[in-house]
């Protein structure tokens, strides 16, 4: 009993010491970032404003989190490998069976639910800023999941294909006046072409070297967009991009507009709902094609490449074609999403295609579980939807001051979420996966039997 109490007392002392050191480091880091803020007065003079309540709240959260980790989470993690395996609870099989049908049904009726709860006025905001925005990143995450999750090729320049799709649609629509439905597949083809161009130079690269080259490719595309002013208009971007129509019927207030043709009162909600179902259709198409490809020989070659490239070559698999098809397919879906983004916004600029977007999409794939379609969708809802919800948390201004904007700390929350997920679920929210080929009995593959991101 004495040894056990002494051991517990030593652990508590160490936890308090670690929490104190972490609190001190957090105070030094956040003092210039959070504690001080520069503003201008009515005379345009620069003044320094202190935000002590916000600083102490952030530092306190960091210190308490470190203390809770040392006292509760760390001992649990140390004992987890020694626990005997237990059977999965019954509710997990029930949830896994009905989660996908329920999720599809929910997103189909989501606009109707929002309109019924908030009315026409608030529905535009929740369908556009929350529904459409989340579905764009779900589609991008599923596209990158082909490259990173299935083929095991670390891609940090995925936003380049997103930009190619957006600028392809914008330039061709404004120059030649082509319709959205003609330019949508064309934008995907052009983005896929650039994916193949990226794939050729990196055929022999793996790991960190592959990540550096793909990161450079993304920055090269962005810099070209900025400096090729005659074509892309540089930093000023491209404006007045044609919007998609409903079988040739535009969503405007004219006599030939959607509302007038169907005898409805004009409202921007109709166009928002149309765009919502359009991106939903594209996202479901991405998921369907990915699932079907995974069961084909090319999909099994992607997964074999992820596990062991040398074994792939010894089995006669053409790793060159396998890598190129992965880059091409992932880039194609990014091109689709980019063309939709340009059509939805009506304006694009290089600021929309920075490295931060690539990092966000990759974070969604990693947090959701590489290779898991459901996990990527859940991570996109949490990360992107959570950012939109932060905009409406007005009670935080009462706690931290009237000038507090929670969206400014989005990346801080992203990093905090990634730390928690990597501690709790090192391989993402959904770490198991269904086998692509089943001989007798279908069983989920455990996370410790796969090696993602080794290509």
RAFEN-V8547 format. One record per pair of residues at least 6 apart in sequence whose C-alpha atoms are under 8 Angstrom apart, sorted by sequence separation. I is the first residue (numbers start at 1). J is the second residue. If there is no record, write none. Layout:
i/j
I/J
I/J
//
This chain:
i/j
40/46
41/47
147/153
148/154
172/178
173/179
226/232
228/234
232/238
244/250
245/251
250/256
251/257
252/258
253/259
254/260
255/261
259/265
260/266
293/299
294/300
312/318
313/319
342/348
368/374
369/375
370/376
397/403
422/428
425/431
39/46
40/47
115/122
147/154
148/155
173/180
225/232
226/233
227/234
249/256
250/257
251/258
252/259
253/260
259/266
305/312
312/319
368/375
369/376
397/404
421/428
435/442
38/46
39/47
115/123
147/155
202/210
226/234
249/257
250/258
251/259
259/267
304/312
367/375
368/376
396/404
397/405
421/429
434/442
435/443
38/47
39/48
114/123
225/234
226/235
249/258
367/376
368/377
434/443
435/444
38/48
39/49
173/183
309/319
365/375
366/376
368/378
396/406
434/444
435/445
37/48
38/49
144/155
169/180
172/183
202/213
301/312
365/376
368/379
433/444
434/445
36/48
37/49
111/123
114/126
246/258
364/376
367/379
432/444
433/445
36/49
37/50
114/127
253/266
393/406
432/445
433/446
36/50
37/51
144/158
169/183
252/266
305/319
365/379
391/405
432/446
433/447
35/50
36/51
169/184
364/379
391/406
431/446
432/447
35/51
111/127
198/214
301/317
364/380
390/406
391/407
431/447
34/51
35/52
251/268
305/322
390/407
169/187
35/54
168/187
198/217
251/270
364/383
34/54
35/55
251/271
302/322
387/407
427/447
34/55
166/187
301/322
302/323
165/187
168/190
164/187
165/188
387/410
31/55
298/322
302/326
30/55
165/190
164/190
165/191
164/191
27/55
246/274
27/56
30/59
162/191
161/191
161/192
383/414
27/59
26/59
161/194
161/195
23/59
26/62
23/60
23/62
22/62
23/63
22/63
20/63
19/63
22/66
19/64
19/66
286/333
18/66
19/67
18/67
379/429
16/67
367/418
15/67
18/70
153/206
154/207
375/428
153/207
282/336
367/421
375/429
15/70
155/210
156/211
282/337
363/418
375/430
15/71
154/210
155/211
156/212
158/214
374/430
153/210
154/211
157/214
160/217
370/427
156/214
157/215
160/218
163/221
279/337
369/427
370/428
372/430
12/71
155/214
156/215
157/216
159/218
160/219
163/222
369/428
372/431
11/71
155/215
157/217
158/218
367/427
368/428
369/429
372/432
157/218
160/221
171/232
279/340
366/427
367/428
368/429
369/430
370/431
372/433
156/218
157/219
160/222
366/428
367/429
368/430
369/431
371/433
180/243
181/244
180/244
167/232
179/244
180/245
174/241
170/238
173/241
174/242
173/242
275/344
170/241
170/242
370/452
287/373
244/343
243/343
241/342
242/343
243/344
241/343
243/346
242/346
241/346
240/346
241/347
239/346
240/347
239/347
238/347
239/348
237/347
238/348
237/348
238/349
237/349
236/349
237/350
235/349
234/349
235/350
234/350
235/351
203/320
203/323
199/323
200/324
226/350
199/324
225/350
196/324
199/327
222/350
195/324
196/325
198/327
196/327
222/353
195/327
196/328
222/354
195/328
194/328
192/327
193/328
195/330
219/354
192/328
195/331
219/355
300/436
191/328
192/329
194/331
195/332
218/355
192/330
192/331
191/331
192/332
215/355
191/332
295/436
190/332
294/436
295/437
132/275
136/279
139/282
143/286
188/331
189/332
191/334
192/335
307/450
124/268
128/272
132/276
135/279
139/283
142/286
146/290
188/332
191/335
307/451
124/269
127/272
131/276
135/280
138/283
142/287
187/332
188/333
190/335
306/451
307/452
123/269
127/273
188/334
189/335
306/452
308/454
309/455
132/279
136/283
139/286
188/335
306/453
307/454
308/455
124/272
128/276
135/283
142/290
187/335
188/336
306/454
120/269
127/276
150/299
187/336
306/455
152/302
305/455
151/302
152/303
185/336
150/302
151/303
184/336
187/339
150/303
151/304
152/305
153/306
151/305
152/306
151/306
152/307
184/339
150/306
183/339
184/340
111/273
180/343
108/277
162/331
165/334
166/335
170/339
161/331
165/335
169/339
161/332
164/335
165/336
166/337
167/338
168/339
151/323
162/334
163/335
165/337
166/338
167/339
170/342
158/331
161/334
162/335
165/338
166/339
169/342
170/343
161/335
162/336
164/338
165/339
166/340
169/343
151/326
159/334
162/337
163/338
166/341
167/342
158/334
162/338
166/342
161/338
147/326
146/326
147/327
167/348
166/348
146/329
147/330
146/330
145/330
143/329
144/330
143/330
144/331
143/331
143/332
143/333
163/353
143/334
162/353
140/333
160/353
139/333
140/334
159/353
139/334
159/354
159/355
140/337
139/337
157/355
159/357
156/355
159/358
158/358
136/337
157/358
156/358
156/359
136/341
156/362
149/365
144/361
144/362
141/361
145/365
149/369
150/370
140/361
141/362
144/365
149/370
150/371
148/370
149/371
141/364
142/365
148/371
149/372
137/361
141/365
145/370
146/371
145/371
145/372
145/373
142/373
142/376
141/376
142/377
141/377
138/376
138/377
141/380
138/380
137/380
138/381
134/380
207/453
134/381
137/384
207/454
206/454
207/455
206/455
134/384
205/455
133/384
134/385
133/385
130/384
130/385
130/388
129/388
100/374
154/453
152/452
153/453
152/453
153/454
154/455
150/452
151/453
152/454
153/455
149/452
152/455
148/452
149/453
151/455
148/453
54/400
53/400
54/401
//
